[in-house]
Amino acid sequence: MCGIAGIVEQKPGAAPARDVLERMASLLQHRGPDDQGIAVRGEAGLAHRRLSIIDLSGGHQPMEGAGGALTIVFNGEIYNFREVRSALESKGAAFATRSDTEVLLQAYAAWGERCVERLNGMFAFAIWDAPRRRLFAARDRLGKKPFYYVLTADRFVFASELKAVLAAPGVPREVDPEAVDEFLSSYYVGGARTILRNVAKLPPAHWLTLEGGRLAVQRYWRPTFRADDPPRRDEEYQEELESRFRDSVRRRLISDVPLGAFLSGGVDSSAVVAMMAAEGGPRVKTFTIGFEEAGYSEIEDARVVARHLGTDHNEHLVKPEATAIRALRRLVHGADLVRVSDGAAGRDRGTLRRRRRRAIRGLRPVPAGPGGPPVVVYPGADPAPRARASRGCAPHGRAGAEPALRRRAPLGPDPRLRPGPLPVHQIVALRSRDARAPG
């Protein structure tokens, strides 16, 4: 991930202070440890912290385009940037880098706001259009990448995290009681609201424009659900799910730095790792965090899957007294978007953050499996309601993810695995006391 921030002054003749932009960027250093960039263009200032993944030498930001007329800061990845680039080249565009940032910048130059409709990816970005004195910003369809902003009488301020927004002068800090009530009732703050009354989140699938002091926010996409008529056979839905799933994983493997994956041993992360392994190439590096308490640790589950898929597996044991408590301050500092959950989901934030800290030492893109269980059904759950709702949009059922695991032969024997392929439901079955026997 990267971090973006910026200021657009509203008073005539005012320009953002460079030291303020540097302070905002420094608060986002954990999001992008590789590079920092600051650009001041008249009344607009942009800041960027970079985690380098594609075109390590050519993707510095803020990046200029259209002869200096446009300047962009971008957080995320455009998975179909090669296809978008080809479309732009067919229109006569020339590129100076191999980065998806330049593709995004030229897409805006060619298609304006509608460029976001062509993007397959996770993103939050802002483009300063100097000739029009106009800021354009957008967030991906499902809101994977954050974008906070505030408009006061003096300036418009935005950033990837709330703490960076608050580093700008004059940002109101009044707490929103309704947001507090929503958090205590639902364990998160939804929509555009944040914990501060005057600071907003750009909602998923929305863009905003700031021009002449006027702020406009507009939705550019919404999910649609319609039934197939006539309905297709279950096997067809399963085949489509596998195809889409494979394509999704393949697109996320585009990188100029080493790759790895987080592995818990559950259906979701196991299916992702299986697809990565099925793509061939270097042996997949996997990472698992465990605990001394057997009822909470998934190390044994992950070992079974890692052994079956032949990954280069890495484990780390977290001891609360020695590590988690010391990490608490860092966890709170980084948790702008707070969610509270119980059970396994409640452990994910701290565990995932620690996995990332260990993985980042040698790897950059590290796919994980959050969000998988609603699509890949665990055995024992009734798939029928989800199946009926998903037809026409996303196929259902564990069977859709099984073929990749079935075709991936184990590289080493395991006494707990039956000979031959390992379907997803067998991975889940291994989450039993039998699977916890010494291997």
C-alpha positions as CSV (number, residue, x, y, z in Angstrom):
1,M,0.0,0.0,0.0
2,C,1.0,3.7,-0.3
3,G,-0.1,6.8,1.4
4,I,-1.5,10.0,-0.2
5,A,-2.3,13.4,1.1
6,G,-2.9,16.9,-0.2
7,I,-4.1,20.4,0.4
8,V,-6.0,22.9,-1.9
9,E,-6.0,26.4,-0.6
10,Q,-9.3,28.3,-0.9
11,K,-8.0,31.8,-0.4
12,P,-6.7,33.7,-3.5
13,G,-3.0,33.7,-3.7
14,A,-2.4,31.2,-0.9
15,A,-0.2,28.2,-1.4
16,P,0.2,25.1,0.8
17,A,3.2,25.1,3.1
18,R,5.7,22.5,2.1
19,D,6.6,21.6,5.7
20,V,2.9,20.8,6.4
21,L,2.8,18.5,3.4
22,E,6.0,16.8,4.6
23,R,4.5,16.4,8.1
24,M,1.4,14.8,6.6
25,A,3.5,12.5,4.5
26,S,5.7,11.5,7.5
27,L,2.5,10.3,9.4
28,L,1.9,7.9,6.5
29,Q,5.4,6.5,6.3
30,H,4.3,3.1,7.6
31,R,2.1,2.8,4.4
32,G,5.0,3.6,2.1
33,P,8.6,3.1,3.4
34,D,10.4,3.3,0.1
35,D,10.0,6.8,-1.2
36,Q,8.5,10.2,-0.5
37,G,7.4,12.9,-2.8
38,I,6.0,16.4,-2.4
39,A,4.7,18.7,-5.2
40,V,3.3,22.2,-4.9
41,R,1.4,23.5,-7.9
42,G,-0.1,26.9,-7.2
43,E,-2.8,26.6,-4.6
44,A,-2.5,22.8,-4.6
45,G,0.0,20.6,-2.8
46,L,0.3,16.9,-3.1
47,A,2.2,14.4,-0.9
48,H,3.0,10.7,-1.4
49,R,4.6,7.8,0.5
50,R,5.4,4.8,-1.7
51,L,5.6,1.1,-1.3
52,S,7.3,0.1,-4.6
53,I,5.7,-2.9,-6.4
54,I,5.7,-2.1,-10.2
55,D,8.4,-0.2,-12.1
56,L,10.6,0.4,-9.1
57,S,12.6,3.1,-10.7
58,G,10.0,4.8,-12.8
59,G,6.9,5.2,-10.5
60,H,7.9,8.1,-8.4
61,Q,5.0,10.3,-7.2
62,P,3.6,12.8,-7.3
63,M,3.7,12.2,-11.1
64,E,3.1,14.8,-13.8
65,G,1.4,14.3,-17.1
66,A,0.0,16.3,-20.1
67,G,3.1,18.5,-20.2
68,G,2.8,19.3,-16.5
69,A,-0.9,20.2,-16.6
70,L,-1.9,17.2,-14.5
71,T,-0.3,15.9,-11.3
72,I,-1.4,12.7,-9.5
73,V,-1.0,10.9,-6.2
74,F,-2.3,7.3,-6.2
75,N,-2.6,4.6,-3.6
76,G,-3.5,1.1,-4.8
77,E,-3.1,-1.2,-7.9
78,I,-4.8,-1.1,-11.2
79,Y,-5.0,-4.8,-12.1
80,N,-5.9,-4.3,-15.7
81,F,-3.4,-1.5,-16.3
82,R,-1.9,-3.4,-19.3
83,E,-5.3,-3.6,-21.1
84,V,-6.0,0.1,-20.3
85,R,-2.5,1.0,-21.5
86,S,-3.0,-0.9,-24.8
87,A,-6.3,1.0,-25.3
88,L,-4.6,4.3,-24.8
89,E,-1.7,3.4,-27.1
90,S,-4.2,2.7,-29.8
91,K,-5.4,6.3,-29.4
92,G,-1.8,7.6,-29.8
93,A,-0.7,7.8,-26.2
94,A,3.1,7.4,-25.4
95,F,4.4,6.2,-22.1
96,A,7.6,7.1,-20.3
97,T,7.3,4.5,-17.5
98,R,5.9,1.0,-17.0
99,S,3.9,2.0,-13.9
100,D,0.1,1.7,-13.5
101,T,0.3,5.3,-12.1
102,E,1.1,6.7,-15.5
103,V,-1.6,4.6,-17.1
104,L,-4.1,6.1,-14.6
105,L,-2.9,9.6,-15.3
106,Q,-3.2,9.2,-19.0
107,A,-6.6,7.5,-18.7
108,Y,-7.9,10.6,-17.0
109,A,-6.4,12.8,-19.7
110,A,-8.1,10.8,-22.3
111,W,-11.5,10.0,-20.7
112,G,-11.9,12.4,-17.8
113,E,-14.0,11.3,-14.8
114,R,-15.3,8.3,-16.8
115,C,-11.8,6.7,-16.6
116,V,-12.8,5.1,-13.3
117,E,-15.4,2.9,-15.1
118,R,-12.6,1.2,-17.1
119,L,-10.5,0.3,-14.0
120,N,-10.2,-3.1,-12.4
121,G,-8.4,-2.6,-9.1
122,M,-8.2,-1.1,-5.7
123,F,-7.5,2.6,-5.6
124,A,-7.8,6.0,-4.0
125,F,-6.2,8.8,-6.0
126,A,-6.3,12.5,-6.5
127,I,-5.4,14.5,-9.7
128,W,-4.8,18.2,-9.8
129,D,-5.8,19.7,-13.1
130,A,-3.8,23.0,-13.1
131,P,-5.3,24.7,-16.2
132,R,-8.8,24.2,-14.8
133,R,-7.7,24.7,-11.2
134,R,-9.7,21.6,-10.4
135,L,-9.1,18.6,-8.1
136,F,-10.5,15.2,-9.1
137,A,-10.4,12.3,-6.7
138,A,-11.9,8.8,-6.7
139,R,-12.2,5.6,-4.6
140,D,-12.5,2.0,-5.8
141,R,-15.8,0.3,-6.1
142,L,-15.7,-1.6,-2.8
143,G,-13.7,0.9,-0.8
144,K,-10.6,-1.1,-0.2
145,K,-8.4,2.0,-0.2
146,P,-9.2,4.8,2.2
147,F,-9.8,8.5,1.4
148,Y,-10.5,11.0,4.2
149,Y,-11.2,14.7,3.5
150,V,-12.4,18.0,5.0
151,L,-13.4,21.3,3.4
152,T,-13.1,24.5,5.5
153,A,-13.3,28.1,4.6
154,D,-9.5,28.2,4.2
155,R,-8.6,24.9,2.5
156,F,-9.6,21.4,1.3
157,V,-7.5,18.7,2.9
158,F,-7.4,15.0,2.1
159,A,-5.3,11.9,3.1
160,S,-5.2,8.2,3.3
161,E,-5.6,8.3,7.1
162,L,-7.3,10.6,9.5
163,K,-4.2,11.5,11.5
164,A,-2.6,13.0,8.3
165,V,-5.7,15.1,7.7
166,L,-5.4,16.4,11.3
167,A,-1.8,17.5,10.7
168,A,-3.1,20.3,8.4
169,P,-3.8,23.6,10.1
170,G,-7.4,24.6,11.0
171,V,-9.0,21.1,10.7
172,P,-12.0,21.0,13.2
173,R,-11.7,18.2,15.8
174,E,-15.2,18.1,17.1
175,V,-16.3,14.6,17.8
176,D,-19.6,13.4,16.2
177,P,-21.8,11.9,18.8
178,E,-23.9,10.0,16.2
179,A,-20.7,8.4,14.9
180,V,-19.8,7.3,18.4
181,D,-23.3,5.9,18.9
182,E,-23.0,4.0,15.6
183,F,-19.7,2.6,16.6
184,L,-20.9,1.4,20.0
185,S,-24.0,-0.1,18.4
186,S,-22.6,-1.6,15.2
187,Y,-18.8,-1.8,16.0
188,Y,-18.0,0.4,13.0
189,V,-18.8,3.8,11.4
190,G,-20.3,3.4,8.0
191,G,-21.0,5.5,5.0
192,A,-19.3,8.9,4.7
193,R,-19.3,9.6,8.4
194,T,-16.1,9.5,10.6
195,I,-15.6,10.0,14.3
196,L,-15.1,13.7,13.6
197,R,-18.2,15.8,12.7
198,N,-16.5,17.8,9.9
199,V,-14.2,15.1,8.4
200,A,-15.7,12.7,5.9
201,K,-14.8,9.5,4.0
202,L,-15.2,9.4,0.3
203,P,-17.7,6.5,0.0
204,P,-16.8,3.5,-2.1
205,A,-17.6,3.8,-5.8
206,H,-17.7,7.6,-5.7
207,W,-15.6,10.4,-7.1
208,L,-15.4,14.0,-6.0
209,T,-14.5,17.2,-7.7
210,L,-13.4,20.5,-6.2
211,E,-13.6,23.5,-8.5
212,G,-14.1,27.2,-7.6
213,G,-14.6,26.3,-4.0
214,R,-17.5,24.0,-4.8
215,L,-17.3,20.4,-3.8
216,A,-19.3,17.7,-5.6
217,V,-19.5,14.0,-4.8
218,Q,-21.0,11.5,-7.2
219,R,-21.5,7.8,-7.4
220,Y,-20.1,6.1,-10.5
221,W,-21.0,2.4,-9.9
222,R,-23.4,0.3,-7.9
223,P,-23.8,-3.5,-7.7
224,T,-26.6,-5.1,-9.6
225,F,-28.2,-8.4,-8.8
226,R,-30.4,-10.2,-11.3
227,A,-31.4,-13.8,-11.8
228,D,-30.3,-15.8,-14.8
229,D,-33.2,-16.6,-17.0
230,P,-33.2,-19.5,-17.5
231,P,-31.0,-20.5,-14.6
232,R,-27.7,-22.3,-15.4
233,R,-26.6,-25.6,-14.0
234,D,-24.6,-25.5,-10.8
235,E,-21.5,-26.9,-12.6
236,E,-21.6,-23.8,-14.9
237,Y,-21.6,-21.5,-11.9
238,Q,-18.8,-23.4,-10.3
239,E,-16.7,-23.2,-13.5
240,E,-17.3,-19.5,-13.8
241,L,-16.4,-18.9,-10.1
242,E,-13.1,-20.8,-10.6
243,S,-12.3,-18.9,-13.8
244,R,-13.0,-15.5,-12.1
245,F,-11.1,-16.5,-9.0
246,R,-8.1,-17.7,-11.0
247,D,-8.1,-14.5,-13.0
248,S,-8.4,-12.4,-9.9
249,V,-5.4,-14.1,-8.2
250,R,-3.3,-14.0,-11.4
251,R,-3.8,-10.3,-11.8
252,R,-2.6,-9.8,-8.2
253,L,0.6,-11.6,-9.0
254,I,1.9,-8.9,-11.3
255,S,4.9,-7.4,-9.5
256,D,8.5,-6.4,-9.8
257,V,9.3,-7.6,-6.3
258,P,9.0,-11.0,-4.5
259,L,5.5,-12.2,-3.6
260,G,4.2,-14.1,-0.6
261,A,0.8,-15.0,1.0
262,F,-0.7,-15.1,4.4
263,L,-2.0,-18.6,5.3
264,S,-4.3,-19.5,8.1
265,G,-5.3,-22.9,6.9
266,G,-9.0,-21.9,6.4
267,V,-10.8,-22.2,3.1
268,D,-10.3,-18.6,1.9
269,S,-6.5,-18.2,2.4
270,S,-5.9,-21.8,1.4
271,A,-7.8,-21.4,-1.9
272,V,-5.8,-18.2,-2.7
273,V,-2.5,-20.0,-2.0
274,A,-3.6,-22.9,-4.1
275,M,-4.3,-20.7,-7.0
276,M,-0.9,-19.0,-6.6
277,A,0.8,-22.3,-6.6
278,A,-1.1,-23.5,-9.6
279,E,0.2,-20.5,-11.6
280,G,3.7,-22.0,-11.4
281,G,6.8,-19.9,-11.1
282,P,8.9,-19.6,-7.9
283,R,7.8,-21.5,-4.8
284,V,5.2,-19.6,-2.9
285,K,6.3,-18.1,0.4
286,T,3.6,-18.4,3.0
287,F,3.4,-16.8,6.5
288,T,1.4,-17.9,9.6
289,I,1.0,-16.3,13.0
290,G,0.2,-18.6,15.9
291,F,-0.5,-18.5,19.6
292,E,0.5,-20.7,22.6
293,E,-3.2,-21.2,23.4
294,A,-4.2,-24.2,21.2
295,G,-7.8,-23.1,20.9
296,Y,-6.7,-19.9,19.2
297,S,-3.8,-21.0,17.1
298,E,-4.1,-22.1,13.5
299,I,-0.5,-23.1,13.0
300,E,-1.3,-26.8,12.7
301,D,-4.0,-26.1,10.1
302,A,-1.7,-23.9,8.1
303,R,1.1,-26.5,8.2
304,V,-1.2,-29.1,6.7
305,V,-2.1,-26.9,3.7
306,A,1.5,-25.6,3.3
307,R,2.8,-29.2,3.2
308,H,0.2,-30.2,0.7
309,L,0.9,-27.2,-1.6
310,G,4.6,-27.4,-1.2
311,T,5.0,-23.8,-0.1
312,D,8.1,-22.2,1.5
313,H,6.3,-21.9,4.9
314,N,7.2,-19.5,7.7
315,E,5.7,-19.4,11.2
316,H,5.8,-17.0,14.1
317,L,4.5,-17.5,17.6
318,V,3.0,-14.4,19.3
319,K,3.3,-14.2,23.1
320,P,1.0,-11.5,24.4
321,E,3.2,-10.5,27.3
322,A,6.3,-10.1,25.2
323,T,5.0,-8.8,21.9
324,A,1.3,-7.9,21.6
325,I,1.3,-5.5,24.5
326,R,4.3,-3.7,23.2
327,A,2.6,-3.5,19.8
328,L,-0.6,-2.1,21.2
329,R,0.5,1.6,20.7
330,R,1.4,0.9,17.1
331,L,-1.8,-0.9,16.5
332,V,-3.9,1.9,17.9
333,H,-1.8,4.5,16.0
334,G,-2.5,2.7,12.7
335,A,-6.2,2.0,13.3
336,D,-7.9,5.0,11.7
337,L,-10.8,2.8,10.6
338,V,-11.6,0.8,13.7
339,R,-13.8,-2.3,13.7
340,V,-14.5,-4.4,16.7
341,S,-15.4,-8.1,16.3
342,D,-15.4,-11.1,18.5
343,G,-14.0,-14.6,17.8
344,A,-11.5,-15.2,15.0
345,A,-12.5,-11.9,13.2
346,G,-11.6,-9.9,16.3
347,R,-8.1,-11.4,16.3
348,D,-7.5,-10.6,12.6
349,R,-6.4,-7.0,12.9
350,G,-3.4,-7.5,15.3
351,T,-2.5,-10.8,13.8
352,L,-2.6,-9.6,10.2
353,R,-0.6,-6.5,11.1
354,R,2.1,-8.6,12.7
355,R,2.1,-11.0,9.7
356,R,2.7,-8.0,7.4
357,R,5.5,-6.6,9.5
358,R,7.3,-9.9,9.2
359,A,6.5,-10.4,5.6
360,I,7.6,-6.9,4.5
361,R,11.2,-7.7,5.4
362,G,11.6,-9.6,2.1
363,L,8.2,-9.4,0.3
364,R,5.9,-6.6,-0.8
365,P,2.6,-7.9,-2.2
366,V,1.2,-10.4,0.2
367,P,-2.3,-11.7,-0.7
368,A,-4.5,-12.8,2.1
369,G,-8.1,-14.2,2.3
370,P,-10.3,-11.7,4.2
371,G,-13.8,-11.6,2.7
372,G,-13.6,-15.2,1.4
373,P,-16.1,-17.0,3.6
374,P,-19.1,-15.2,2.2
375,V,-18.3,-16.6,-1.2
376,V,-16.6,-19.9,-0.4
377,V,-19.1,-21.7,1.8
378,Y,-17.7,-23.8,4.7
379,P,-19.1,-27.3,5.0
380,G,-22.0,-27.4,7.5
381,A,-23.3,-24.0,6.4
382,D,-26.5,-24.0,4.3
383,P,-25.4,-22.7,0.9
384,A,-28.9,-22.5,-0.6
385,P,-29.9,-18.9,0.4
386,R,-26.5,-17.6,-0.8
387,A,-26.7,-19.7,-3.9
388,R,-30.1,-18.3,-4.9
389,A,-28.9,-14.7,-4.2
390,S,-25.7,-15.1,-6.1
391,R,-26.9,-16.6,-9.3
392,G,-26.4,-14.0,-12.0
393,C,-23.5,-12.3,-10.2
394,A,-21.1,-14.6,-8.3
395,P,-21.4,-18.3,-8.2
396,H,-21.5,-20.0,-4.8
397,G,-20.2,-23.0,-3.0
398,R,-17.0,-24.5,-1.9
399,A,-16.9,-26.6,-5.1
400,G,-16.0,-23.5,-7.1
401,A,-12.7,-23.2,-5.3
402,E,-11.9,-27.0,-5.1
403,P,-10.6,-27.6,-8.6
404,A,-7.4,-25.6,-8.1
405,L,-6.6,-27.6,-5.0
406,R,-7.6,-30.9,-6.7
407,R,-5.2,-30.3,-9.5
408,R,-2.3,-29.3,-7.3
409,A,-0.6,-32.5,-6.3
410,P,1.1,-32.6,-3.0
411,L,4.9,-32.3,-3.1
412,G,5.4,-34.4,-0.1
413,P,3.5,-37.2,1.7
414,D,1.3,-36.4,4.7
415,P,-0.2,-39.2,6.8
416,R,-3.3,-37.1,7.4
417,L,-4.1,-36.6,3.7
418,R,-5.7,-39.2,1.6
419,P,-3.8,-40.1,-1.5
420,G,-4.4,-37.8,-4.5
421,P,-6.0,-34.4,-4.6
422,L,-7.1,-32.3,-1.6
423,P,-10.5,-30.6,-2.1
424,V,-11.4,-27.6,-0.1
425,H,-13.8,-29.5,2.2
426,Q,-11.0,-31.8,3.2
427,I,-8.9,-28.8,4.2
428,V,-11.7,-27.7,6.5
429,A,-12.1,-31.2,7.8
430,L,-8.5,-31.1,8.9
431,R,-9.5,-28.3,11.3
432,S,-10.4,-31.1,13.8
433,R,-8.6,-32.9,16.6
434,D,-7.2,-35.3,14.1
435,A,-5.5,-32.4,12.3
436,R,-4.0,-31.3,15.6
437,A,-2.1,-34.5,16.0
438,P,1.7,-34.3,15.6
439,G,2.6,-34.4,11.9
